[in-house]
Amino acid sequence: MLQSVLLASIEKGQFAVAVLGIVAVVMLLKMQSSDVGRLALQLLDAAGHQAALGYLCAVSMLVGWTLHVRYLRRQFVMEIDRVSLERNDAQARCLGSRITSSEDSP
């Protein structure tokens, strides 16, 4: 199950987010329960001291990168479809009839 989740995240460009999430969960599970509460208080205190600005920038860059990868992947698929259509049209012009796709056959 974990392997399929990781493969799906790689295909969608969200692998970095998935790995960071898994690392965070594993770290929280390995910590003692008293340390988890102390960590939460330290994070809230750091946010109050504006020391979390670097983390906020890192997270925002990661989100921006993820959105950019998603956009690039969409553009790539659209371009591949366009080039495939042009290739099919050129083949049809040269041969006089359209060639059936190998993807349509069982």
Chimera marker file (.cmm) of the C-alpha trace (Angstrom):
<marker_set name="trace">
<marker id="1" x="0.000" y="0.000" z="0.000" r="1" g="1" b="0" radius="0.5"/>
<marker id="2" x="2.757" y="2.454" z="0.913" r="1" g="1" b="0" radius="0.5"/>
<marker id="3" x="4.546" y="1.651" z="-2.338" r="1" g="1" b="0" radius="0.5"/>
<marker id="4" x="1.459" y="2.502" z="-4.399" r="1" g="1" b="0" radius="0.5"/>
<marker id="5" x="1.035" y="5.788" z="-2.507" r="1" g="1" b="0" radius="0.5"/>
<marker id="6" x="4.660" y="6.722" z="-3.151" r="1" g="1" b="0" radius="0.5"/>
<marker id="7" x="4.429" y="5.782" z="-6.830" r="1" g="1" b="0" radius="0.5"/>
<marker id="8" x="1.265" y="7.853" z="-7.222" r="1" g="1" b="0" radius="0.5"/>
<marker id="9" x="2.960" y="10.820" z="-5.548" r="1" g="1" b="0" radius="0.5"/>
<marker id="10" x="5.954" y="10.515" z="-7.897" r="1" g="1" b="0" radius="0.5"/>
<marker id="11" x="3.619" y="10.489" z="-10.904" r="1" g="1" b="0" radius="0.5"/>
<marker id="12" x="1.808" y="13.597" z="-9.672" r="1" g="1" b="0" radius="0.5"/>
<marker id="13" x="4.922" y="15.490" z="-8.631" r="1" g="1" b="0" radius="0.5"/>
<marker id="14" x="4.193" y="15.375" z="-4.920" r="1" g="1" b="0" radius="0.5"/>
<marker id="15" x="6.954" y="13.016" z="-3.825" r="1" g="1" b="0" radius="0.5"/>
<marker id="16" x="8.813" y="15.608" z="-1.754" r="1" g="1" b="0" radius="0.5"/>
<marker id="17" x="5.674" y="16.433" z="0.223" r="1" g="1" b="0" radius="0.5"/>
<marker id="18" x="4.959" y="12.739" z="0.815" r="1" g="1" b="0" radius="0.5"/>
<marker id="19" x="8.504" y="12.030" z="2.019" r="1" g="1" b="0" radius="0.5"/>
<marker id="20" x="8.484" y="15.026" z="4.367" r="1" g="1" b="0" radius="0.5"/>
<marker id="21" x="5.120" y="13.937" z="5.738" r="1" g="1" b="0" radius="0.5"/>
<marker id="22" x="6.315" y="10.383" z="6.326" r="1" g="1" b="0" radius="0.5"/>
<marker id="23" x="9.501" y="11.597" z="8.019" r="1" g="1" b="0" radius="0.5"/>
<marker id="24" x="7.498" y="13.920" z="10.284" r="1" g="1" b="0" radius="0.5"/>
<marker id="25" x="5.063" y="11.161" z="11.270" r="1" g="1" b="0" radius="0.5"/>
<marker id="26" x="7.875" y="8.691" z="11.979" r="1" g="1" b="0" radius="0.5"/>
<marker id="27" x="9.696" y="11.282" z="14.094" r="1" g="1" b="0" radius="0.5"/>
<marker id="28" x="6.538" y="12.023" z="16.079" r="1" g="1" b="0" radius="0.5"/>
<marker id="29" x="5.858" y="8.314" z="16.620" r="1" g="1" b="0" radius="0.5"/>
<marker id="30" x="9.405" y="7.702" z="17.870" r="1" g="1" b="0" radius="0.5"/>
<marker id="31" x="9.247" y="10.595" z="20.365" r="1" g="1" b="0" radius="0.5"/>
<marker id="32" x="8.033" y="10.178" z="23.922" r="1" g="1" b="0" radius="0.5"/>
<marker id="33" x="4.581" y="11.627" z="24.546" r="1" g="1" b="0" radius="0.5"/>
<marker id="34" x="5.932" y="14.267" z="26.943" r="1" g="1" b="0" radius="0.5"/>
<marker id="35" x="8.411" y="15.418" z="24.292" r="1" g="1" b="0" radius="0.5"/>
<marker id="36" x="5.635" y="15.760" z="21.706" r="1" g="1" b="0" radius="0.5"/>
<marker id="37" x="3.791" y="18.205" z="23.941" r="1" g="1" b="0" radius="0.5"/>
<marker id="38" x="6.994" y="20.143" z="24.584" r="1" g="1" b="0" radius="0.5"/>
<marker id="39" x="7.708" y="20.239" z="20.840" r="1" g="1" b="0" radius="0.5"/>
<marker id="40" x="4.243" y="21.655" z="20.151" r="1" g="1" b="0" radius="0.5"/>
<marker id="41" x="4.805" y="24.366" z="22.753" r="1" g="1" b="0" radius="0.5"/>
<marker id="42" x="8.212" y="25.203" z="21.275" r="1" g="1" b="0" radius="0.5"/>
<marker id="43" x="6.712" y="25.498" z="17.790" r="1" g="1" b="0" radius="0.5"/>
<marker id="44" x="4.024" y="27.837" z="19.071" r="1" g="1" b="0" radius="0.5"/>
<marker id="45" x="6.651" y="29.858" z="20.942" r="1" g="1" b="0" radius="0.5"/>
<marker id="46" x="8.855" y="30.062" z="17.833" r="1" g="1" b="0" radius="0.5"/>
<marker id="47" x="5.894" y="31.339" z="15.833" r="1" g="1" b="0" radius="0.5"/>
<marker id="48" x="5.400" y="34.024" z="18.450" r="1" g="1" b="0" radius="0.5"/>
<marker id="49" x="9.050" y="35.080" z="18.144" r="1" g="1" b="0" radius="0.5"/>
<marker id="50" x="8.876" y="35.163" z="14.352" r="1" g="1" b="0" radius="0.5"/>
<marker id="51" x="11.583" y="32.535" z="14.186" r="1" g="1" b="0" radius="0.5"/>
<marker id="52" x="9.258" y="30.363" z="12.141" r="1" g="1" b="0" radius="0.5"/>
<marker id="53" x="9.509" y="32.742" z="9.175" r="1" g="1" b="0" radius="0.5"/>
<marker id="54" x="12.190" y="30.561" z="7.590" r="1" g="1" b="0" radius="0.5"/>
<marker id="55" x="10.019" y="27.477" z="7.930" r="1" g="1" b="0" radius="0.5"/>
<marker id="56" x="7.073" y="29.350" z="6.454" r="1" g="1" b="0" radius="0.5"/>
<marker id="57" x="9.226" y="30.394" z="3.499" r="1" g="1" b="0" radius="0.5"/>
<marker id="58" x="10.411" y="26.809" z="3.007" r="1" g="1" b="0" radius="0.5"/>
<marker id="59" x="6.872" y="25.455" z="3.082" r="1" g="1" b="0" radius="0.5"/>
<marker id="60" x="5.646" y="28.148" z="0.694" r="1" g="1" b="0" radius="0.5"/>
<marker id="61" x="8.506" y="27.372" z="-1.708" r="1" g="1" b="0" radius="0.5"/>
<marker id="62" x="7.623" y="23.683" z="-1.537" r="1" g="1" b="0" radius="0.5"/>
<marker id="63" x="3.975" y="24.443" z="-2.300" r="1" g="1" b="0" radius="0.5"/>
<marker id="64" x="5.031" y="26.736" z="-5.148" r="1" g="1" b="0" radius="0.5"/>
<marker id="65" x="7.341" y="24.086" z="-6.537" r="1" g="1" b="0" radius="0.5"/>
<marker id="66" x="4.561" y="21.486" z="-6.359" r="1" g="1" b="0" radius="0.5"/>
<marker id="67" x="2.133" y="23.758" z="-8.198" r="1" g="1" b="0" radius="0.5"/>
<marker id="68" x="4.791" y="24.572" z="-10.804" r="1" g="1" b="0" radius="0.5"/>
<marker id="69" x="5.541" y="20.890" z="-11.411" r="1" g="1" b="0" radius="0.5"/>
<marker id="70" x="1.832" y="20.195" z="-11.780" r="1" g="1" b="0" radius="0.5"/>
<marker id="71" x="1.560" y="23.016" z="-14.339" r="1" g="1" b="0" radius="0.5"/>
<marker id="72" x="4.617" y="21.795" z="-16.270" r="1" g="1" b="0" radius="0.5"/>
<marker id="73" x="3.296" y="18.241" z="-16.328" r="1" g="1" b="0" radius="0.5"/>
<marker id="74" x="-0.032" y="19.467" z="-17.748" r="1" g="1" b="0" radius="0.5"/>
<marker id="75" x="1.777" y="21.525" z="-20.401" r="1" g="1" b="0" radius="0.5"/>
<marker id="76" x="3.956" y="18.545" z="-21.310" r="1" g="1" b="0" radius="0.5"/>
<marker id="77" x="0.958" y="16.243" z="-21.769" r="1" g="1" b="0" radius="0.5"/>
<marker id="78" x="-0.796" y="18.847" z="-23.924" r="1" g="1" b="0" radius="0.5"/>
<marker id="79" x="2.304" y="19.234" z="-26.116" r="1" g="1" b="0" radius="0.5"/>
<marker id="80" x="2.727" y="15.459" z="-26.500" r="1" g="1" b="0" radius="0.5"/>
<marker id="81" x="-0.931" y="15.196" z="-27.551" r="1" g="1" b="0" radius="0.5"/>
<marker id="82" x="-0.488" y="18.029" z="-30.054" r="1" g="1" b="0" radius="0.5"/>
<marker id="83" x="2.652" y="16.506" z="-31.573" r="1" g="1" b="0" radius="0.5"/>
<marker id="84" x="0.985" y="13.084" z="-31.766" r="1" g="1" b="0" radius="0.5"/>
<marker id="85" x="-1.965" y="14.582" z="-33.618" r="1" g="1" b="0" radius="0.5"/>
<marker id="86" x="0.361" y="16.347" z="-36.062" r="1" g="1" b="0" radius="0.5"/>
<marker id="87" x="2.265" y="13.111" z="-36.633" r="1" g="1" b="0" radius="0.5"/>
<marker id="88" x="-0.970" y="11.226" z="-37.302" r="1" g="1" b="0" radius="0.5"/>
<marker id="89" x="-2.125" y="13.896" z="-39.750" r="1" g="1" b="0" radius="0.5"/>
<marker id="90" x="1.219" y="13.820" z="-41.577" r="1" g="1" b="0" radius="0.5"/>
<marker id="91" x="1.070" y="10.021" z="-41.812" r="1" g="1" b="0" radius="0.5"/>
<marker id="92" x="-2.488" y="10.210" z="-43.142" r="1" g="1" b="0" radius="0.5"/>
<marker id="93" x="-1.444" y="12.736" z="-45.801" r="1" g="1" b="0" radius="0.5"/>
<marker id="94" x="1.515" y="10.606" z="-46.898" r="1" g="1" b="0" radius="0.5"/>
<marker id="95" x="-0.298" y="7.265" z="-46.953" r="1" g="1" b="0" radius="0.5"/>
<marker id="96" x="-3.692" y="8.525" z="-48.093" r="1" g="1" b="0" radius="0.5"/>
<marker id="97" x="-5.535" y="7.008" z="-45.123" r="1" g="1" b="0" radius="0.5"/>
<marker id="98" x="-5.390" y="7.236" z="-41.364" r="1" g="1" b="0" radius="0.5"/>
<marker id="99" x="-3.412" y="4.548" z="-39.550" r="1" g="1" b="0" radius="0.5"/>
<marker id="100" x="-5.173" y="2.890" z="-36.625" r="1" g="1" b="0" radius="0.5"/>
<marker id="101" x="-3.528" y="3.385" z="-33.273" r="1" g="1" b="0" radius="0.5"/>
<marker id="102" x="-1.856" y="0.495" z="-31.528" r="1" g="1" b="0" radius="0.5"/>
<marker id="103" x="-3.368" y="1.774" z="-28.269" r="1" g="1" b="0" radius="0.5"/>
<marker id="104" x="-6.871" y="0.949" z="-29.556" r="1" g="1" b="0" radius="0.5"/>
<marker id="105" x="-6.095" y="-2.731" z="-30.187" r="1" g="1" b="0" radius="0.5"/>
<marker id="106" x="-6.613" y="-5.247" z="-27.347" r="1" g="1" b="0" radius="0.5"/>
<link id1="1" id2="2" r="1" g="1" b="0" radius="0.2"/>
<link id1="2" id2="3" r="1" g="1" b="0" radius="0.2"/>
<link id1="3" id2="4" r="1" g="1" b="0" radius="0.2"/>
<link id1="4" id2="5" r="1" g="1" b="0" radius="0.2"/>
<link id1="5" id2="6" r="1" g="1" b="0" radius="0.2"/>
<link id1="6" id2="7" r="1" g="1" b="0" radius="0.2"/>
<link id1="7" id2="8" r="1" g="1" b="0" radius="0.2"/>
<link id1="8" id2="9" r="1" g="1" b="0" radius="0.2"/>
<link id1="9" id2="10" r="1" g="1" b="0" radius="0.2"/>
<link id1="10" id2="11" r="1" g="1" b="0" radius="0.2"/>
<link id1="11" id2="12" r="1" g="1" b="0" radius="0.2"/>
<link id1="12" id2="13" r="1" g="1" b="0" radius="0.2"/>
<link id1="13" id2="14" r="1" g="1" b="0" radius="0.2"/>
<link id1="14" id2="15" r="1" g="1" b="0" radius="0.2"/>
<link id1="15" id2="16" r="1" g="1" b="0" radius="0.2"/>
<link id1="16" id2="17" r="1" g="1" b="0" radius="0.2"/>
<link id1="17" id2="18" r="1" g="1" b="0" radius="0.2"/>
<link id1="18" id2="19" r="1" g="1" b="0" radius="0.2"/>
<link id1="19" id2="20" r="1" g="1" b="0" radius="0.2"/>
<link id1="20" id2="21" r="1" g="1" b="0" radius="0.2"/>
<link id1="21" id2="22" r="1" g="1" b="0" radius="0.2"/>
<link id1="22" id2="23" r="1" g="1" b="0" radius="0.2"/>
<link id1="23" id2="24" r="1" g="1" b="0" radius="0.2"/>
<link id1="24" id2="25" r="1" g="1" b="0" radius="0.2"/>
<link id1="25" id2="26" r="1" g="1" b="0" radius="0.2"/>
<link id1="26" id2="27" r="1" g="1" b="0" radius="0.2"/>
<link id1="27" id2="28" r="1" g="1" b="0" radius="0.2"/>
<link id1="28" id2="29" r="1" g="1" b="0" radius="0.2"/>
<link id1="29" id2="30" r="1" g="1" b="0" radius="0.2"/>
<link id1="30" id2="31" r="1" g="1" b="0" radius="0.2"/>
<link id1="31" id2="32" r="1" g="1" b="0" radius="0.2"/>
<link id1="32" id2="33" r="1" g="1" b="0" radius="0.2"/>
<link id1="33" id2="34" r="1" g="1" b="0" radius="0.2"/>
<link id1="34" id2="35" r="1" g="1" b="0" radius="0.2"/>
<link id1="35" id2="36" r="1" g="1" b="0" radius="0.2"/>
<link id1="36" id2="37" r="1" g="1" b="0" radius="0.2"/>
<link id1="37" id2="38" r="1" g="1" b="0" radius="0.2"/>
<link id1="38" id2="39" r="1" g="1" b="0" radius="0.2"/>
<link id1="39" id2="40" r="1" g="1" b="0" radius="0.2"/>
<link id1="40" id2="41" r="1" g="1" b="0" radius="0.2"/>
<link id1="41" id2="42" r="1" g="1" b="0" radius="0.2"/>
<link id1="42" id2="43" r="1" g="1" b="0" radius="0.2"/>
<link id1="43" id2="44" r="1" g="1" b="0" radius="0.2"/>
<link id1="44" id2="45" r="1" g="1" b="0" radius="0.2"/>
<link id1="45" id2="46" r="1" g="1" b="0" radius="0.2"/>
<link id1="46" id2="47" r="1" g="1" b="0" radius="0.2"/>
<link id1="47" id2="48" r="1" g="1" b="0" radius="0.2"/>
<link id1="48" id2="49" r="1" g="1" b="0" radius="0.2"/>
<link id1="49" id2="50" r="1" g="1" b="0" radius="0.2"/>
<link id1="50" id2="51" r="1" g="1" b="0" radius="0.2"/>
<link id1="51" id2="52" r="1" g="1" b="0" radius="0.2"/>
<link id1="52" id2="53" r="1" g="1" b="0" radius="0.2"/>
<link id1="53" id2="54" r="1" g="1" b="0" radius="0.2"/>
<link id1="54" id2="55" r="1" g="1" b="0" radius="0.2"/>
<link id1="55" id2="56" r="1" g="1" b="0" radius="0.2"/>
<link id1="56" id2="57" r="1" g="1" b="0" radius="0.2"/>
<link id1="57" id2="58" r="1" g="1" b="0" radius="0.2"/>
<link id1="58" id2="59" r="1" g="1" b="0" radius="0.2"/>
<link id1="59" id2="60" r="1" g="1" b="0" radius="0.2"/>
<link id1="60" id2="61" r="1" g="1" b="0" radius="0.2"/>
<link id1="61" id2="62" r="1" g="1" b="0" radius="0.2"/>
<link id1="62" id2="63" r="1" g="1" b="0" radius="0.2"/>
<link id1="63" id2="64" r="1" g="1" b="0" radius="0.2"/>
<link id1="64" id2="65" r="1" g="1" b="0" radius="0.2"/>
<link id1="65" id2="66" r="1" g="1" b="0" radius="0.2"/>
<link id1="66" id2="67" r="1" g="1" b="0" radius="0.2"/>
<link id1="67" id2="68" r="1" g="1" b="0" radius="0.2"/>
<link id1="68" id2="69" r="1" g="1" b="0" radius="0.2"/>
<link id1="69" id2="70" r="1" g="1" b="0" radius="0.2"/>
<link id1="70" id2="71" r="1" g="1" b="0" radius="0.2"/>
<link id1="71" id2="72" r="1" g="1" b="0" radius="0.2"/>
<link id1="72" id2="73" r="1" g="1" b="0" radius="0.2"/>
<link id1="73" id2="74" r="1" g="1" b="0" radius="0.2"/>
<link id1="74" id2="75" r="1" g="1" b="0" radius="0.2"/>
<link id1="75" id2="76" r="1" g="1" b="0" radius="0.2"/>
<link id1="76" id2="77" r="1" g="1" b="0" radius="0.2"/>
<link id1="77" id2="78" r="1" g="1" b="0" radius="0.2"/>
<link id1="78" id2="79" r="1" g="1" b="0" radius="0.2"/>
<link id1="79" id2="80" r="1" g="1" b="0" radius="0.2"/>
<link id1="80" id2="81" r="1" g="1" b="0" radius="0.2"/>
<link id1="81" id2="82" r="1" g="1" b="0" radius="0.2"/>
<link id1="82" id2="83" r="1" g="1" b="0" radius="0.2"/>
<link id1="83" id2="84" r="1" g="1" b="0" radius="0.2"/>
<link id1="84" id2="85" r="1" g="1" b="0" radius="0.2"/>
<link id1="85" id2="86" r="1" g="1" b="0" radius="0.2"/>
<link id1="86" id2="87" r="1" g="1" b="0" radius="0.2"/>
<link id1="87" id2="88" r="1" g="1" b="0" radius="0.2"/>
<link id1="88" id2="89" r="1" g="1" b="0" radius="0.2"/>
<link id1="89" id2="90" r="1" g="1" b="0" radius="0.2"/>
<link id1="90" id2="91" r="1" g="1" b="0" radius="0.2"/>
<link id1="91" id2="92" r="1" g="1" b="0" radius="0.2"/>
<link id1="92" id2="93" r="1" g="1" b="0" radius="0.2"/>
<link id1="93" id2="94" r="1" g="1" b="0" radius="0.2"/>
<link id1="94" id2="95" r="1" g="1" b="0" radius="0.2"/>
<link id1="95" id2="96" r="1" g="1" b="0" radius="0.2"/>
<link id1="96" id2="97" r="1" g="1" b="0" radius="0.2"/>
<link id1="97" id2="98" r="1" g="1" b="0" radius="0.2"/>
<link id1="98" id2="99" r="1" g="1" b="0" radius="0.2"/>
<link id1="99" id2="100" r="1" g="1" b="0" radius="0.2"/>
<link id1="100" id2="101" r="1" g="1" b="0" radius="0.2"/>
<link id1="101" id2="102" r="1" g="1" b="0" radius="0.2"/>
<link id1="102" id2="103" r="1" g="1" b="0" radius="0.2"/>
<link id1="103" id2="104" r="1" g="1" b="0" radius="0.2"/>
<link id1="104" id2="105" r="1" g="1" b="0" radius="0.2"/>
<link id1="105" id2="106" r="1" g="1" b="0" radius="0.2"/>
</marker_set>
